[in-house]
C-alpha cells in the first residue's frame, strides 16, 4: 500500500483508539465513502466497531461491503439493534442479498425484520429469485435518464442522484413506463456538448439479462460484450436492476471452483478448503466416495463370473489394473474436455453426434497407441522372464486388443455421459473423472475377459 | 439484439453491398468507433473487408478488436499491405500483442515489420515479457494527469487525448518523472467543481501490478480490490501501462480451463475443444495417456511378485479393482481440493503440515467408512454365495483393513503431491486425478497384498 494510504490508516486508527470522534469526523469528511472504504476495511474488527458508532451510515455501509463474510458477521454482532438496522438499510441491495444468503436462515430472517418496509420488500424480492440466478446478484443502484433530456440535465440529475453509486460507468435510458431503451457509457456524457439531447447519444446497442438467467449464462454474455455492467430487464423489457463486472469475476471463480471440485469426484465444498469444518468436508467427500465404492463393487461381481478363466490363466489378472485404468483415464480426459466446453458454451446439446464422431476417431487412435505399447511391453518382457509362458503372443494380443476396445469405449462414455446428464437436467460436471472411471472399470473388465475368452481360452 | 441496432446493421450491410461509401461514411460519422464496433463486428468477413477499405482506421481497429482470432486472421489476408499496416498500427497495444501471440511465428514477424518504429518498439517490449505475464496483457491506452492541474484542465486534456480510449474509467496521476501517485475514478472528475485541484481528489489508495507478475496473481489482486482497471508499474514505480477487468474475465476463464483440463489428465488444449484439429487433440491427450500407461505398468510388475499368493487365493483378485480404485478416488478428491485452494491463494506452501493434518484426519475417517462397507459387503454376500469360502471373515478383514490404509494413503499422496510439484517449480495442476490415481494404484496393490499376507496366508 502506498505511504499516503498507510499513514491515513494509522491516523484513523489512533483517533479511534483515543475515541476522538470530532477530529475523526473532520478527517473523514472530505472523502467519498467508496474511496476510503478499502483502506478502512483493513482495520481490526474492534476498531471498526468503534468507528461504526462514530461515522456516517454511508461510510459504515461502504466499509462493511469490503469485509469478508466472517468479519461482517462478527462486526454486526457488536452493534446495537438500531445501529445494525441503519447499516443494513444503507447497504447496496446486491451486497445485502449476498450477505444474508450466507447466514443461517433464522439469523437472516431476524435481520430482514430490521429493514424498512421498502428495503425489506426489495430484499425479499431479490431472495425470491433462484440461487445462482442473476436476480440474486443484481443491484438497484443505477442511474437512469430519459431520452428527451439534455446532457446538462442528465449530469445535474446524476450529481444529485448518482452520488457515490458504485455503478456510474453506465447510464441507462428509460421511457416513462420504465422500459429500457439503451445503455450509454458515462464518458459519452463527459465528452458531449451540454445541450446535446440524450437521444443523440443513443445507439440502440445493448445486451440485457433476465433476472431468472443462471449466473453461468450471465458470465457468457459478459465475456461476449466486454461491458462493465449489464442491465437486467423484466419480461416486459422494464429495467429492474443491473449486474456489475467485478461481481462476475467472483462468479467466474466460484463457478470454476464448483466445476473443478465436482470433476475431482467430490461435492462442491461451497467454503474454502482451509476453513471448512473437517466433519463437513468428510461428509461432502464421503457421499461421493461411497457411491463410487458401491459402483466399483460391481467389478468384484463381474470378475466372479470369470473366476474359472482366471484360475486357468492367472497371468490375466496381472494386467487387470493396467487395462481398466487406461479406459478410466481416457474416459476422464474426454469427460473433462466436454464438460468444460459445455460450461464455456462452445457447443450445444444437439451437436452431440459431432462430439461422438470426434471421440470415435480420437478414442480409436489413442486405443491403438496404448494397445501397441501394451503388446510390445509383453513381447519384450517375455524374452527375459518366463512369467508369461510360451503363449505370450496370445497374452499380448489379448491385452493389446482389449486396450483398443476399452480406450475407445472409455472415450465414448466419457464424452456422452456429460451430455446425457445435461439432457436430463443434471449438472454435467457430476460425471467426474472418478465417476466415469468407475463406470468404465466395470464394463472394461467385461471387455477384457471377453477378448481373453475369444483369443486364449 | 434490440431493433434499433439490428436495423443499423442491415442498413450498413446494404450500403456495403452497393459500395455506397459516401452514404456509409455519413452514416457512421456520428458514432464513436467503440460504440458501433460490437454491432459491425457481426457482419460477414467479406463485407468487413469492403468496409475496412472505406472507413476510418480508428473504426477498423475497433471492429477488428471485437472479432474472433480466426476471423481476424482471415480478414487481414484480404487487406493490402498498407491497409494491414495502418490497421495494425491503430490497434490497442494489448489487443495487438494477444493477436500476434496466437499467430505462427513467421507470420507474426512479418506483421511486426509493418509497424511504425514506435509501435514496433512497444510491441517488442510487450512480447518480451513472459507468456501469461501481466506485461503481455497491459495496454498503453490510459490517460494520466498531474497533481497540480485543476479538474477543468484535466477534463480538457482528457477531451483532446482520451477520445475513445477504452479505459477512461480510471484517470492516473503521475509526477514529471512518470512516477505513479494515485488512480482516481473518472466520476470523481465528473462530480467535482471545475477549479478543484487534482491533488484534492487524491486519496493515495491504489494497488499496482508488476509487468512480470503472473496473470493468475493479477486475478487475485483484481478479485481483492474490485477495480475496473489496475495500473502496472516498473520497479522504479513508473506507470508503464494498465490492465482492464474485462480482459481479466477472459483470463479467469482461460486459467480455469487450463487447470480443469490438466486435472482431467490431459495437456491444456489452448484451443476450443470443438475447433482444435483432431490430430493436435490426440497428440495432447496421447502424451499423458502414455505416461499414465507406463506408470500403470508397474501394477503388473507389482502383482507378478504376488503371483503365488494370487494362485493360492484367487478370491483376492476379485477385489483388486475395488480396493485400488478407492485409493485413487480418495487421492483425486484430495488433489483437486488442494490444487484449487492453491490457485485461489487460500494458503501458502509453508502451511503444508496443516493440510497434511487435515488429510490425515479426513483420510482415516473416509477409510474407516469404506472399510466398514467393504467388510459388510463380504459378510452379507458370504451368506448367500459360497464364492468367498469358509474363510470369508479373513477375506473381509483383509479388504476392510487394506481399504483403511489405501484411502488414507491416497488422501495423503493426493494432497501432498501438488504441494511438492509447486515447491519444485512445476504447475500443481499437473498432479491430475488420473496421475494421482495411477500412483496410488501401484502402492495400493502393495498395501493390499501385504495386508493379505499378514492376515490370510
Interface residues (C-beta under 8 A of the other chain):
Chain A: X1 X2 X3 X4 X5 X7 X8 X30 X31 X32 X35 X36 X38 X39 X66 X155 X158 X159 X162 X163 X168 X169 X182 X185 X186 X187 X188 X189 X190 X191 X200 X202 X203 X204 X205 X206 X207 X219 X222 X223 X225 X226 X227 X228 X245 X246 X248 X249 X250 X252 X253 X256 X257 X259 X260 X261 X263 X264 X265 X266 X269 X272 X273 X274 X278 X281 X282 X285 X286 X288 X289 X290 X292 X293 X294 X296 X297 X299 X300 X303 X304 X307 X310 X311 X314 X317 X318 X319 X320 X321 X322 X324 X325 X326 X328 X329 X330 X332 X333 X335 X336 X337 X338 X339 X340 X341 X344 X346 X347 X351 X354 X355 X358 X361 X362 X365 X366 X369 X370 X373 X374 X377 X387 X407 X433 X434 X437 X438 X441 X445
Chain B: X1 X2 X3 X4 X5 X7 X8 X30 X31 X32 X35 X36 X38 X39 X66 X155 X158 X159 X162 X163 X168 X169 X182 X185 X186 X187 X188 X189 X190 X191 X200 X202 X203 X204 X205 X206 X207 X219 X222 X223 X225 X226 X227 X228 X245 X246 X248 X249 X250 X252 X253 X256 X257 X259 X260 X261 X263 X264 X265 X266 X269 X272 X273 X274 X278 X281 X282 X285 X286 X288 X289 X290 X292 X293 X294 X296 X297 X299 X300 X303 X304 X307 X310 X311 X314 X317 X318 X319 X320 X321 X322 X324 X325 X326 X328 X329 X330 X332 X333 X335 X336 X337 X338 X339 X340 X341 X344 X346 X347 X351 X354 X355 X358 X361 X362 X365 X366 X369 X370 X373 X374 X377 X387 X407 X433 X434 X437 X438 X441 X445
